[in-house]
Amino acid sequence: MFKRILKWSAIALGVFMVYFLWQLFWPSGPIEVSTQTTVITEPLADDGLPNYSKYLLDQMREGVTPENNGAIPLLQAMWPAELEAQDQQLVCRELGMEVLTTDGLRDIEDNRKLIDDMTTWYLKNQVPADEHLSDLDHDIKFFVENDYLRALGMQPWQADDAPPVADWVEAHAHDYALLHEAMARPEFYLPAPALLANPKVNVIVLDIPELHYPRPAVRSLALRANLRIGSGDLAGAWQDCQTMYRLADLETHCTLVSKLVAYACEGQAKETLLQLLQSPDLTPELAADMQQFITARQPGSTMRDAVDSFERIGFVTGMLEMSHARTPENPNDSIAGQFGIPIISAIAIDWNAILEIGNQEYDQIVAALDEPTATQQQAALDAWSNSLTKRSNAITTPGGIGGTALSRSARSKNIAYVLCQLLLPSIEAALGAERRVQSQRLLSQTAIALARYRLAHGEYPEQLGALVPDYLAAPLVDPHGNALAYQRTSDGFLLYSLGADGKDQGGSHEMWKTYQGYEMADTEAADRALRKRLGLPEYEPEFEGDYEFLRLTEPADDVAIRLPKLELPLPEFEPPDEPAF
C-alpha cells in the first residue's frame, strides 16, 4: 500500500514538474499586431511587426521641403551639430542638403581654441603681474571655461571685457544670420539618424537631435544678445532673444527628455528677456513688441503629447526587443541588460498581455493629463500611481509569488506591473517642470506689462490691477488657479506664483535655489551683495574660511521674477588655497 502511494505520488509530482517547467519555459506565442498591443498596425517591416521608423518619419516629413525646412540653415549654422561622422551623409541626404566641410558655431563651452585664447588674454590683462600666477594656467583655463564664459551669457558685457569672445561673435555673423533664417522658415524636420537607418529601431533608446543642437545655439545667441545689451543695441539683442525662444519651441521628436531640454533653453531666453526689461535703454515701442511676441507665443506640444506619442511607442518597441521578437542592432543597448533583468527574456511570458497592460497604463496617464485643472490632473495621477504601486507590491506576497511561479497568466500580469514601474516615464517630475515653465511664461508676460507701465508712468504700480486693461487684458492666474503675488520694492518689483502647494513663501524656491526672487549665491562676495540688497545683517564667520551662505530653512516652491536683478561684476579668478601641512 505504501509503495502504491509512493508510486502515484511520484507520478503526480512528475506531472506537476512537467507542467511547471512547460508553463515556465515553453516559448510564448507570436506578437499580435493590434492597436491594443503594438499601437499601430501598419506599415509593417519584413518581420511582420510594425515599422515604427517609417510611421514616425512619415508624420515628421509631412509638408516639409528643402526650401521651407528650418533644419537646413540651423545645421549649416551649428555644423556638425553633434552628428556623428557616419550619420552626417545619411541626414544630409534625407534633408536634401550638402555635407559641410567647415564648422559652424558648435558649442562655445567646447571651443578649445576660444578657451585657450581667452585664457591667454585673461592671464595677460586681468591677472596682476606680481602675483606670479603663470604656473596656474590650468586653473585659470578651468575658471575661464566654467565661470567667465558662462557669466558672459547671463549678464550684459562689452567687447573690452572679453576681446577674443567679441571677435569670435563677429567672425560668426553669418552663422548667427543662419539661425535667424532657420527660425523664420515655417517647417522644421531634423530626424534622428537611427530612424533613417533602422526600420526596427527601439525608440526608448533613440538618440534624438533635440538633445544636442538647441542648447549650444541658445548659448551662442545669449552670448551675443548680452554683448548687444551691454553695447546699447537692444533691438539686436531682442532679435537674438526671439530666436532663442523659437529654438526652444522646435521639435521633430516629441519626448519627455526633449521637452525638458526645451524648457532649459526657454529658461535662458527668459533671463535674456529680463536683462532687456531692466535696461535703461528700453523704449515703449520695444517693450510693446516684446509683449506682443511673448503673449502670442504658443509652444506646439505638451508633456501629455509626449506621453501619448514617442513615450508610448518607446515602451512598445522596448517590449518587442525584450521579448526577442526583435533583436537590437547593438547588444549593449539591450533594454533587459540596461535594467538588469535579462532573465525575463528566458521565462515563458505572454508578451501580448504585457503590451496590453502597458498601453492601458499609458491610457490612464493620458486620461489624467486630460483633466481640466492642475488639481484634478494631480489627483488622477496620484490615484493611478497608488494603484500601480499596490499591484506591484502584491507580487511580493505569498500568493503573488506562488501565482508568478505557477501561472503564466499571473506571471505576465505581475511582470507587466514591474516593467511599467521601471520603464514608464517619471510623469510627476516632468509635469512639475512643465507647470513651472507655464508659470514663468505668465510671469514674463506680467513683467513686460509692468515695464510698459513704468515707461508710461515713471514708476511701477502699487497693485497688478493697475495693468488692466491697458497693459493686460485681465489679471493672469497660474496653472494651479492662484493669482500672481506682487510686491513693489524701492527700486523694482518682486512677482511670483505660489507654486503647487499654494503657499506664499515670499518668492523663494528650494530646488531652483532662489531666495525672495534672487538666485542664491555660491561665492562669499555674491552672498554679501545679496544680503545687502535684502537688508539683512552681514554674516561674520567665527573662523576664516567658515562662511555660511544664505539658504532656505523651510521647503518652498514659489516661482519668481525679481527686477532689477542683482548686479554683480564679472567673476574674478581666485587662486586656490595653499595646502595646509
C-alpha positions in Angstrom: 0.0 0.0 0.0 2.8 2.4 0.9 4.6 1.6 -2.4 1.4 2.3 -4.3 1.0 5.7 -2.6 4.7 6.4 -3.2 4.3 5.5 -6.9 1.3 7.7 -7.5 2.8 10.5 -5.5 5.9 10.3 -7.8 3.7 10.3 -10.9 1.8 13.3 -9.6 5.0 15.1 -8.8 6.4 14.3 -12.2 3.2 15.6 -13.9 3.4 18.7 -11.8 7.1 19.3 -12.6 6.4 18.8 -16.3 3.6 21.3 -16.2 5.6 23.6 -14.1 8.6 23.5 -16.5 6.3 23.7 -19.5 4.4 26.8 -18.3 7.7 28.3 -17.1 9.9 27.9 -20.1 7.7 26.9 -23.1 8.1 29.7 -25.7 5.3 32.2 -25.9 3.2 32.7 -29.0 3.9 35.4 -31.6 3.2 39.1 -31.0 -0.2 40.1 -32.1 -0.3 43.2 -34.2 -3.2 45.3 -33.0 -4.0 48.7 -31.5 -4.2 47.1 -28.1 -0.7 45.6 -28.3 1.5 47.3 -30.9 -0.5 50.6 -31.1 -0.2 50.8 -34.9 -0.9 48.0 -37.4 0.8 49.4 -40.4 3.2 49.9 -42.1 4.9 46.6 -41.4 8.6 45.7 -41.5 9.9 42.5 -43.0 9.4 40.6 -39.7 5.7 41.2 -39.8 5.8 43.7 -37.0 5.1 47.5 -37.3 7.8 49.6 -38.9 7.8 52.4 -36.3 10.6 54.3 -38.0 8.6 54.7 -41.2 5.4 55.5 -39.3 7.2 58.3 -37.3 9.2 59.6 -40.3 6.0 59.9 -42.5 4.4 62.1 -39.8 7.5 64.2 -39.5 8.0 64.7 -43.2 4.5 65.9 -44.0 4.6 69.3 -45.7 8.4 69.6 -45.5 10.6 70.6 -48.4 14.3 71.7 -48.6 13.0 75.3 -49.2 10.8 75.6 -46.1 12.7 73.4 -43.7 14.4 75.4 -41.0 16.6 72.5 -40.0 18.8 73.1 -43.0 20.1 76.6 -42.1 20.2 75.5 -38.5 22.6 72.6 -39.3 24.6 75.0 -41.5 24.9 77.4 -38.6 25.8 74.7 -35.9 27.6 72.2 -38.1 28.2 69.4 -37.3 25.5 69.8 -34.6 26.8 66.7 -32.7 26.1 64.5 -35.7 28.5 61.5 -35.8 30.6 61.3 -38.9 28.8 58.1 -40.1 25.4 59.8 -39.7 26.2 63.1 -41.5 25.7 61.8 -45.0 22.6 60.0 -44.0 20.9 63.0 -42.5 22.0 65.4 -45.2 20.7 63.2 -48.0 17.4 62.9 -46.2 17.1 66.7 -45.9 18.4 67.5 -49.4 21.5 69.4 -48.4 25.2 69.1 -48.9 27.5 67.7 -46.3 29.5 70.7 -44.9 33.3 70.7 -44.5 33.7 73.7 -42.1 32.4 74.0 -38.6 29.8 76.5 -37.5 29.1 77.9 -34.1 29.1 74.5 -32.4 29.2 74.9 -28.6 31.2 77.7 -27.1 31.8 75.6 -24.0 33.6 73.0 -26.1 35.6 75.5 -28.3 39.1 74.7 -27.1 40.8 77.4 -29.3 38.5 80.1 -27.9 39.0 79.0 -24.4 42.8 79.0 -24.9 42.7 82.5 -26.4 40.6 83.7 -23.6 42.9 82.2 -21.0 45.9 83.9 -22.6 44.1 87.2 -22.7 43.0 86.8 -19.1 46.5 86.0 -17.9 47.9 89.0 -19.7 45.2 91.6 -18.9 43.4 90.5 -15.7 46.0 88.9 -13.5 48.4 91.3 -11.7 51.9 90.6 -12.7 53.3 90.5 -9.2 51.1 87.5 -8.3 53.1 85.2 -10.5 50.2 83.0 -11.4 51.6 81.7 -14.7 52.0 78.3 -13.1 48.2 78.2 -12.6 47.4 78.2 -16.3 45.3 75.0 -15.9 43.3 76.5 -13.0 42.7 79.8 -14.9 41.6 77.9 -18.0 39.1 76.0 -15.9 37.9 79.3 -14.4 37.5 80.9 -17.9 35.6 77.9 -19.2 33.3 77.3 -16.3 32.8 80.8 -14.8 33.8 83.6 -17.0 32.3 82.4 -20.3 29.2 81.3 -18.6 28.8 84.8 -17.0 29.0 86.4 -20.4 25.9 84.5 -21.4 23.9 85.6 -18.4 24.6 89.3 -18.0 25.4 92.3 -20.2 29.0 92.8 -21.2 31.2 94.8 -23.6 33.9 93.9 -26.1 36.7 95.1 -23.7 35.5 92.5 -21.1 36.5 89.7 -23.4 38.0 90.7 -26.8 38.6 87.1 -28.0 34.9 86.3 -27.5 33.8 89.6 -29.1 36.0 88.8 -32.1 34.6 85.2 -32.2 31.0 86.6 -32.2 31.8 89.0 -35.0 33.5 86.3 -37.1 30.4 84.1 -36.9 28.0 86.8 -38.0 27.0 84.6 -41.0 26.2 81.7 -38.7 24.0 83.9 -36.5 22.2 85.0 -39.6 21.5 81.4 -40.5 20.0 80.8 -37.1 17.6 83.7 -37.6 16.8 82.3 -41.1 16.2 78.9 -39.7 13.6 80.2 -37.2 11.9 82.2 -39.9 11.1 79.2 -42.0 7.6 77.6 -41.4 8.7 73.9 -41.0 11.3 72.1 -39.1 12.4 68.5 -39.7 15.6 67.0 -38.4 15.2 63.2 -37.8 17.3 61.0 -35.6 19.7 59.1 -37.8 18.7 55.8 -36.3 15.1 56.3 -37.6 16.6 56.6 -41.1 18.9 53.7 -40.8 16.9 51.1 -38.8 13.2 50.1 -39.5 13.2 48.1 -36.3 14.7 50.8 -34.0 14.0 50.7 -30.3 12.6 54.2 -29.8 13.2 54.1 -26.0 17.0 54.4 -26.5 16.8 56.7 -29.5 19.4 59.4 -29.5 17.4 62.4 -30.8 18.9 65.6 -32.2 16.9 67.8 -29.8 19.1 66.7 -27.0 22.2 68.2 -28.7 21.6 71.2 -31.0 19.3 73.6 -29.2 21.4 74.4 -26.1 24.6 75.3 -27.9 22.6 77.5 -30.3 20.8 79.2 -27.4 24.0 79.7 -25.5 25.7 81.3 -28.6 22.7 83.6 -29.0 22.6 84.6 -25.3 26.3 85.4 -25.6 25.7 87.9 -28.4 22.5 89.2 -27.0 24.2 90.2 -23.8 27.0 91.8 -25.7 24.4 93.8 -27.6 22.7 94.8 -24.4 26.0 96.0 -22.9 26.7 98.0 -26.1 23.2 99.6 -26.2 21.8 97.6 -29.2 18.6 96.4 -27.6 16.8 95.9 -30.9 19.5 93.5 -32.0 19.5 91.7 -28.6 15.7 91.3 -28.8 16.1 89.7 -32.2 18.5 87.2 -30.7 16.2 86.6 -27.8 13.2 85.9 -30.1 15.3 83.3 -31.9 16.2 81.7 -28.6 12.5 81.3 -27.8 11.8 79.9 -31.2 14.6 77.4 -30.8 13.0 76.3 -27.5 9.8 75.6 -29.4 11.3 73.5 -32.1 10.9 69.7 -32.1 10.9 66.8 -34.5 10.7 64.2 -31.8 8.1 64.8 -29.0 9.7 63.1 -26.0 9.7 64.0 -22.3 13.5 64.5 -22.3 13.3 66.8 -25.4 10.7 68.8 -23.6 12.9 69.2 -20.6 15.8 70.4 -22.9 13.4 72.9 -24.5 12.4 74.2 -21.0 16.0 74.7 -20.2 16.5 76.7 -23.4 13.4 78.7 -22.7 14.8 79.5 -19.2 17.9 81.0 -20.7 15.8 83.0 -23.2 13.8 84.3 -20.2 17.0 85.5 -18.5 17.9 87.5 -21.6 14.4 88.9 -21.7 14.8 90.1 -18.1 18.1 91.8 -18.9 16.3 93.7 -21.7 13.4 94.7 -19.4 15.8 96.3 -16.8 17.9 98.1 -19.3 17.8 101.9 -19.0 17.7 102.0 -22.9 14.4 100.1 -23.1 11.8 102.0 -25.1 8.0 101.8 -25.0 8.0 100.6 -28.6 10.4 97.8 -28.0 8.5 96.7 -24.8 5.2 96.7 -26.7 6.8 94.4 -29.4 8.2 92.1 -26.7 4.8 91.8 -25.1 3.1 91.0 -28.4 5.6 88.3 -29.1 5.5 86.7 -25.7 1.7 86.8 -25.4 1.2 85.3 -28.9 3.8 82.6 -28.4 2.2 79.1 -28.4 4.6 76.1 -28.0 3.5 73.3 -30.1 3.2 70.3 -27.8 2.9 69.4 -24.1 4.1 66.6 -21.8 0.8 65.0 -22.4 1.5 64.8 -26.2 4.9 63.3 -25.5 3.4 60.6 -23.3 0.9 59.6 -25.9 3.4 59.5 -28.8 7.1 58.8 -28.5 7.0 57.6 -24.9 4.2 55.1 -25.6 5.9 53.8 -28.8 9.2 53.7 -26.9 7.6 51.3 -24.3 6.2 49.1 -27.1 9.4 48.9 -29.0 11.3 48.2 -25.8 9.0 45.3 -25.0 9.4 43.9 -28.6 13.1 43.8 -28.0 12.9 42.3 -24.6 10.6 39.6 -25.8 13.2 38.7 -28.6 10.5 39.4 -31.2 13.1 41.9 -32.4 16.9 41.8 -31.8 18.8 45.1 -31.1 21.4 46.0 -33.6 23.8 46.8 -30.7 23.5 44.2 -27.9 24.9 46.8 -25.5 21.7 48.8 -26.0 19.5 45.9 -24.8 16.7 47.1 -22.6 16.9 43.9 -20.5 20.6 44.4 -19.9 20.2 48.1 -19.1 17.7 47.4 -16.4 19.4 44.3 -15.0 16.6 41.9 -15.7 17.9 39.7 -18.6 16.3 36.5 -17.1 12.8 37.8 -18.0 13.6 37.1 -21.7 14.2 33.4 -20.9 11.0 32.8 -19.0 7.7 32.0 -20.7 5.7 35.2 -20.6 2.6 36.3 -22.5 4.1 39.4 -24.1 0.8 40.3 -25.7 -0.6 40.6 -22.2 2.3 42.8 -21.1 1.8 45.1 -24.2 -1.9 45.4 -23.5 -1.3 46.2 -19.8 1.4 48.7 -20.7 -0.9 50.5 -23.1 -3.7 50.5 -20.6 -1.3 52.2 -18.1 -0.5 54.9 -20.8 -4.2 55.4 -21.4 -4.7 56.1 -17.7 -1.8 58.6 -17.7 -3.1 60.4 -20.8 -6.6 60.5 -19.3 -5.2 62.0 -16.1 -3.4 64.7 -18.1 -6.5 65.5 -20.0 -8.2 66.6 -16.8 -9.1 70.4 -17.0 -7.2 71.7 -14.0 -3.8 71.0 -12.4 -5.5 69.9 -9.1 -7.6 67.3 -11.0 -4.7 66.2 -13.0 -2.6 65.6 -9.9 -5.4 63.7 -8.1 -5.9 61.4 -11.1 -2.1 60.8 -11.4 -1.9 60.1 -7.7 -4.8 57.6 -8.0 -3.0 55.9 -10.9 0.4 55.8 -9.2 -1.0 54.4 -6.0 -2.9 51.7 -7.8 0.2 50.7 -9.8 2.2 50.6 -6.6 -0.3 48.3 -4.9 -0.4 45.9 -7.8 3.4 45.8 -7.9 3.7 45.3 -4.2 1.2 42.4 -4.3 3.8 40.4 -6.2 5.9 40.1 -3.0 3.1 38.4 -1.1 3.0 34.6 -0.8 0.0 34.5 -3.1 1.8 36.8 -5.6 5.0 34.7 -5.5 3.0 31.5 -6.0 1.0 32.9 -8.9 4.1 34.2 -10.6 5.7 30.7 -10.4 2.7 28.6 -11.2 0.7 30.6 -13.7 1.9 32.1 -17.0 -1.1 34.5 -16.9 -0.4 35.7 -13.4 3.3 35.9 -14.1 2.7 38.0 -17.2 0.5 40.5 -15.3 2.9 40.7 -12.4 5.9 41.3 -14.6 3.9 43.8 -16.6 3.4 45.9 -13.4 7.1 45.7 -12.5 8.1 46.7 -16.0 5.6 49.6 -16.0 7.1 50.9 -12.8 10.6 50.6 -14.3 10.0 51.9 -17.8 7.1 54.2 -17.6 8.3 57.8 -17.5 8.6 59.9 -14.4 5.4 61.7 -15.2 5.1 63.7 -12.0 8.6 65.2 -12.3 8.1 66.1 -15.9 4.7 67.6 -15.3 6.1 69.6 -12.4 8.7 71.1 -14.7 6.0 71.9 -17.3 3.9 73.7 -14.7 6.9 75.8 -13.5 7.6 76.8 -17.1 3.9 77.7 -17.6 4.2 79.9 -14.5 7.3 81.5 -15.8 5.5 82.4 -19.1 2.8 84.1 -17.2 5.3 85.9 -15.0 7.2 87.1 -18.1 4.0 88.5 -19.7 3.2 90.4 -16.5 6.8 91.6 -16.1 6.7 93.1 -19.6 3.4 94.8 -18.7 5.0 96.2 -15.6 7.9 97.5 -17.6 5.5 99.2 -20.0 3.6 100.8 -17.1 6.8 102.1 -15.7 7.9 103.6 -19.0 4.5 105.4 -19.2 4.1 106.5 -15.6 7.7 106.7 -14.3 7.2 104.1 -11.6 5.8 100.6 -11.1 2.2 100.3 -10.0 1.2 99.6 -6.4 -1.1 96.7 -7.5 -1.3 94.4 -10.5 -4.8 95.6 -11.1 -3.5 98.8 -12.4 -2.2 97.0 -15.5 -5.7 96.1 -16.7 -6.9 96.9 -19.3 -4.1 99.0 -20.9 -1.3 96.5 -20.5 -3.0 93.2 -19.7 -6.5 92.2 -20.8 -7.1 90.6 -17.4 -5.0 89.6 -14.3 -3.2 86.3 -15.0 -3.7 83.2 -13.0 -1.0 80.5 -12.5 -1.5 76.8 -13.6 -2.7 76.0 -10.1 -5.5 78.5 -10.2 -3.8 81.1 -7.9 -3.4 84.8 -8.6 0.2 86.0 -9.0 1.7 87.7 -6.0 3.3 91.1 -6.4 5.3 93.5 -4.3 6.6 96.8 -5.4 10.1 97.4 -4.0 12.2 100.5 -3.5 13.9 100.0 -6.9 11.8 97.5 -8.8 9.4 94.6 -8.0 9.0 91.0 -6.9 6.5 89.0 -8.9 5.8 85.3 -8.2 3.5 82.3 -8.5 2.6 80.5 -5.2 3.6 77.1 -6.8 2.0 73.7 -6.4 1.5 74.0 -2.7 -0.4 77.3 -2.9 1.5 78.8 0.0 3.1 82.2 -0.1 6.9 81.7 0.6 8.0 85.1 -0.4 9.2 84.2 -3.9 11.6 81.5 -2.8 12.2 78.1 -4.4 14.2 75.3 -2.7 15.1 73.3 -5.8 15.9 76.4 -8.0 17.9 77.9 -5.1 16.1 81.3 -5.2 15.6 83.4 -2.2 12.9 86.1 -2.4 13.3 86.1 -6.1 17.1 86.3 -6.2 19.4 83.4 -7.1 21.2 82.2 -4.0 24.9 83.0 -4.1 27.8 80.4 -4.2 30.6 82.9 -3.6 31.2 85.0 -0.5 31.3 88.3 -2.4 28.0 87.5 -4.1 26.4 86.4 -0.9 27.4 89.6 0.9 25.9 91.6 -2.0 22.7 89.6 -1.8 22.4 90.1 2.0 23.0 93.9 1.5 20.3 94.1 -1.3 17.8 92.3 1.0 18.7 94.5 4.0 19.9 91.5 6.0 22.8 91.7 8.5 26.2 90.7 7.2 27.5 87.3 8.2 30.7 87.3 10.1 32.3 83.8 10.3 33.9 82.9 13.6 36.8 81.2 11.8 38.4 82.2 8.5 37.0 80.1 5.6 33.9 79.1 7.6 31.5 81.4 5.8 27.8 80.4 5.9 25.8 81.2 2.8 22.2 82.4 2.9 19.9 79.4 2.4 16.3 78.5 2.9 15.3 76.9 6.2 12.0 75.5 5.1 10.7 73.9 1.8 9.5 76.4 -0.7 8.3 76.2 -4.3 7.4 79.8 -5.4 8.3 80.6 -9.0 9.5 84.2 -9.1 10.8 87.1 -11.2 12.6 90.0 -9.5 13.8 93.1 -11.1 16.3 94.6 -11.1 18.4 91.6 -11.0 21.3 91.6 -8.5 24.1 93.2 -10.4 27.5 91.6 -9.9 30.8 92.3 -11.7 32.2 89.7 -14.0 33.8 86.9 -11.9 37.5 87.2 -10.9 39.9 84.4 -10.6 40.8 83.4 -7.1 43.9 81.4 -6.6 43.4 78.1 -4.8 44.2 78.0 -1.1 47.6 76.8 -0.2 47.5 73.3 1.2 47.8 73.1 4.9 50.6 70.9 6.4 
